[in-house]
């Protein structure tokens, strides 16, 4: 299941599973400082909750990858989006620190699930069995975030609503992931279906984070819905950027290797007919195991029509996010940081 959250200014080592909040701003001491504080809190919470020394060691290993991402990228959505939404509503993001720790734990669980599904576990997992890694991903995804939310300084009704929102969002993401998996290797997929699937995965992930922050801030129901929509649009656009990076820029395309049907692949396929379409489908099948075939796919997908449609679609999501931000208003400096985050949602070429 998609779940990584890094900047898309450069392809990460696992680009297709790196759902990003794009960021092209100048270095920001706030972003670095707050990421350090949030991740330290998340790690301490997880390690304190570990029932055995072995589980504690597993969790400690899991945090290696999370710390590496935070060091590499200026903004990571699992930390900064909930802080900024809360700060935009209340003027101060500090009270949202425990929530950002919870969303970081949730993200980490998703990220490990991605690596397991892709058979692409980072080196720091060497020495641990797949079953053990599955166990820690389950704890990070389905237990620790809920415990962290239960401990928030908020009314019981608010905490219950947040836990329900997290559960509903995760179910939505699971549905999107299933649609994505069932589309792999298929011949008939529309661009609209691709966008719907992405919205249910990467889009819903950021919608969860924005929703939880708005709930914690005591926002009215209509405000919560607008922030959820903002997160969903931002996450969907960020995933589209990440998918384009994977096909056009990454040294090794994991989407091509998996037979995934991302937007550039579907656009390239659906502009062909007859024998040309059959030949391209055969080339996509070979690209799952042949790097030379991958390069042939990439050359075909650099068709101006495909590139233009991808860039236009990303721009549409950027403009939608900006309009949604205008509807919620908000307080500085969070509002300006949110705007900068959205402005970074651009074609990566």
N, C-alpha and C positions, 0 to 999 in steps of 0.2 A: 504494500500500500504506500502510495506516495506520502512523503512526510518530511523531507529535508527542507531546511530553510536557510539559504545562504544568498549572498548577493549574486546577481547574474552578470556582473560586469566582466567576469572571466569564467570559463567553464571549470567547474569543480571536478574532482576525481570521479564523481558519480553524478554527472550532470543531470541525467533524466530523472533521478530521484531527488534532485535538489530544488525543491520548490522554493522560490526566492522572493524576497521583497527587494526589488531592484533598488540600487542606491548609487547615485553618481555625485553625491555631495562631497564637499571638502572634509578632511578629517574632523571628527566631532568628539571632543573629550567626553561629552555627556554619554554618547553611545558606548564608548569603550568602558567608561567607569561603571555605567549601569549594567552592562553585560557581565562584568566581573562580579559585581555585587549579587546579581540575580543567580548566576551559575554557582557561586559559592554557597548561596542559601539552598539552592536545589540539591546540590551534592550533599550538603550536611544533612538535609532532611531525609534524603534517600538512604544514606549510610546509617543514620540513627534508627531508621525503621527496619533495617535488615534483620531478619530473624535468626540468622546464623552467620558465622565468620565467612563461610563459603559464598553465601549470597552477597555479603558485604564486598567480598573480593570481585564478584561478578559486576556489581554496580560500579565499583571503582574503575574497572576496566571499561565499562560502558561510557563513563564520563570522559575518557581519553579522547574519543572522537568528538564529543560535544565541545570540549575545550579547544580542540584543534580548529573546528569551524568558527568558533567565536574569535579566535586569534586571527584567522585568515581574512574574515570579512568584517566590514565596519558595522553593518546592521544585520541582525538575524531576526526573522519575524517572530519566532517563538518567545523572544525576550522583548523586543522593542514595540511590536504592535499593541499588545495589551497595556504596556506602560503609556504609550502615546494616546490610546483611546481614553484611558482613565484620566490622564493629564489634560486632555482636551475638554473633558467634562468637568473636572474638579480643579484644574489649575496646578495640581501637584501630583507627580507620578509616584512618589515614594510609598504611599499606602498600597500601591498595586504591586510592590515587590514580591510579596508571597504568592500572588496570583501568577506573576511572570515565572516564578520558580515552578509552579504547577504546570503551566503550559510548556515550559522547557522539558519537564519530565515526560509529558505526553508526546511531544515532538520526538524525543529520544527513543521512545518505544516504537513510534512509527518508522523512524530512520533505521533501526535495527531490523524491523520486519522487512523493510525494503531490501536491505543488504542480504538477508537470508533468502528472500524470493529471487533475487538476482544472482545468487551464488557468488557474491562479491564482498565477502566480509573483509574489513580492513585487517592489517597485519596485527594490530593489538589484540585481536581475538585468538591469535595462535595459542594453542594449548587448551582451549575450552571446547567442549563438545557442542554440536548443534543443538542437542536437547537442552543443555544448560543455557545456551544463548537464547533459545526460545523461552525458557522460563523467565529470564531477566527481562526480555522484551514484554512479556505478559504483565509482569509486575509494574513496569514503567508505563505501560499503556492503559491498563485497566484497574490498577490498585492505587499506586502512589499519587497520581493526580487527584483522585477522588478524596484520598485522605488529606491531601494538602488543602483542598477546597473546604473540607469539613472543619479544618482548623482556622479558617479565615475569620478576621474580626468583622463579622457581618451578621445581620439577623438570620435566624434559622431558616426563615422562608426564602431569603435571598440565596443562601447556600444550597438549599434544596433545588431551587430553580436553576442554579448554575450547574449542579450535578446532572439534572435532567437535560439541560442544553448540551452538555458534554456527551452524554449517552446518545441523544438523538443525532448529534453531529457525526459521531463515530459510525453510527449505523448508515447514515447517508454516504459517508466516505467508503464504507464497505461495499455499498451498492455500486458506486462509481468504479471502484477497483474491479468488481466482478465484470462490469460491462467492458472495461478496458482489457481484461484478460480474455474475455470471449471474443473480442474483436481482433486479437492477434492473428496474423496470417490470413485474414479473410479478404475477399475481393470486393465486397460491397459495403462501404462505410462512407457516410456523408460528412462534410465539414461541420455541419450543424450538430451531428451526433458526437463528433470529437469534442466540440466545445461543451456540450452538455455533460459528457463524461468528465472532462477536466474540471468543470464547475462543481461536480459532485465529489471530486477528490481534493485537488489543491485549493480550489475555491472554498470548499466547505471547511477545510482546515483553518484558513484565516478568518472565515466567518465565525467559527467557534471561538477563536481567540478574541475577536472584537466583541462578540456577544458577551462573553464572560466578563470582560472589562467593563462594558456598559452596565451590566447587571450589578457588578460590585459597586460601581459609582452611583447606583440608585437612579439610573436613567428611566424615563417613562417608556412604556412599551413601544410606542412609535419610534422613539429615538433608538432603542435597542435594535429594532428592525432595520433602521437606516444604517447603523454601524455594521450590522451583520451583512447587509448588502454591499457596503463599502469593502469589507474584508473579502467577501466572495468575489467581487470584481477584481480586486487587487491580486488575490491568489490565483484566479483563473488567468489573468494576463501574465502574471509572473511565471506560471507553468508553461504558457505558450512560448515565452521567451526562452525558458529552459529547454523546451523541446526543440526549438530552432537551433540553439547552441549545440545540442547533442548531434543533430544531423549535419550541421554545416561547419562546426568548429571543433568538436571534441576529437582527440586523437583516436578514440575508439567509441563508436556509436553503440550504446547499449540498447537503444530503441531498435536499431536495425538488427542487432544480434537477437533481440527478443521477438522480432516480427511484429513490433508494435505499430499501430496505425495512428501516428501523431499527425498534426495538421499539415506540415509540409509534405509528408509522405502521401496523405490522402489527396491533397491538392494536386500533387504530381500525377498520381494514379488516375484521378477522375477527369483529367484533361485529355486522357488517351482513350482511343477506341480500337476495337478489332484486334488485329495482330499486334499492334504496338502496345496495347494494354496487356495482352497475354504475355508478351515478351518482358514487360516491366514487372509483372507479377512474378514471373520466373526469376528475374534478376533479384527481386526482393527476397525470394526464398533462398537463393544462393548466398545473399549477403548475410544471412544468419550465421554462416560458418566460414565465409570467404572475404578477407579484407579487400581483395582486388574488386570483388563485386560491390562491396560497400562504396568504394571510390567511384565506381561507375554509377551507382545510385545517386551519390552526391552530385556528380557532374550533371545528371539529368535534372535533379531538383533545383539546381541553380538557374533554371529557366526563369527569365524575368517575370513571367506571369505568376509563378509560384512564390518567388521572393516578394513581389509586390503585394500579393494577397496576404501573405504572412505578416508583412510589415503593417499593412492597413488594419488587419484584425487586431494586432497588438495596440495600435494607436486608438482604435475604437474603445478598447478596455481602459486605456489611460484616460481618455476624455470622460468616460462614464465615471471613473473613480473620482476625477476632479469635480465633476458635477455633484456627486454624492457628498463629497467633503464640503462643498458649498452649502448643501442643504442642512448639514449638521452644525455648521459654524464651529465655535469652540474658542479655546483660550490659548494664548501663546505662553511658552514657545512650542507647545505640543502641536498646535495647528500648523505652524510653519514646517515643523519636522515631518508631519504627515504629508504635507504638500510636496516636500522634497522627495520623500519616499515614492510618492505616486509619479512625480515627474521623471523618475529614473526608469519608469516602465516603457522602454523603447526597444525598437528593433536592434538586435545585437551585431548586425553586420557592419 
